[in-house]
Structure formats: C-alpha cells, structure tokens
C-alpha cells in the first residue's frame, strides 16, 4: 500500500473509531444498535441487489472489498452453502468491537440481498481479544462455526 493510501486508511479508522466509541459511551451499544441497525442493513441490501449467488459468491465479493483495505487472512471453508474467512491482519484491529459490529450490520443486509437463504455472522473479533477475526456466510441449514468448536 502506498503511503498516501495508508494515511487515508489510518485517518478514516481513527475518525470512525472515535465516533462509535463516543456514541457508545454516550448512549450505549443497545441504543446505538436500535438507531443504526436497520439503516445500515438497508444500505447493504442496496449494494447486494446488484449480484446474486451462493455463499462462495458472497464471500468472494466481500474479499474483493477487503483487498482494497489490505485485510489479510485465509479461507477456512468455501462451498456453495458455507464460506468462512479468518482475518489475521486488519488495519483497524484496534477498533472498539462496536466499530466491527456496525460493518457487520451492513454485511448482513448485503448477504441477505444477494441470497435471502444466506446469513452473515461475525464469529470472532480481534477487538474482543481473539487472535483473529472470523466471519462466515451460512446458507440454509449448514451449521455455524461456533457449533463446530
């Protein structure tokens, strides 16, 4: 990543984290969720309507966005009904967990718009003390990563 791009990512991350940290401190995470969940999910739905597919299609679309942010990791599972991604490096791993959850609300809408039978879930978060972040897309009844551990 070139230095100007890195500077923008760092600046936006600090702004984003400060906004959500202060909002959470002021009104609480539950109230923040009540205010932002539906609008962010709807934004994700608007983006997701442009494509259709299965868990693999959704996972690959999300990873295309991650590349622009230099998010790194590996795919744990990849098939039509399940896609699981482990993130070992994210430039915003210092965020408060709410910062990641907010993005997750958007991704829930994106995922469900691409395929109503699929669900997006944050399984683990570095900001919550985990060694890695794990997100998953599960279609129909193929189970949850947390059910397997």
Steps between C-alpha positions, in 0.01 A plus 500: 500500500639839412558755781215741398254208491624378840455852641137511382425155646659599832317834511161350414551222754571749778198713405271195477622355829470834683143553377378157605696493825348831608149410384518171687626675815222761473194295410605137542548222248138381515359843415762549228398165351133602513581819310746370239427132438216536249645792300838324467337169413294679232817656353650154477183372334525773236855390415414131509214530251756548224613136516354162579661177600592259774725517806814480288385792280424714804829413671703580191319835461582593859862394453523725191420794727743377766784506246464878467554533875788249502310270733685167507413149601388170364186319397413225748205359309362571155206337325155591369334494843780621726789747485720564803779757504769541764657847510848514650574863411267798480618863508215573740548218750539767771132598461258462784288190421200718411692633199520149356141418593376806313668374183348159573149652495570628149636159398188326634288703259743448213506125554121462530441713188736283294325189628212506753595147610844617618603665827815696587647469847803632685630197688816644662645850530857611569362807684325262741832329583497221243822424309315532167172622364271244343196580291274248335223468249267210553221405262207290616582245772874441457580591862707762680875515552444540873304170497811321370745620770 
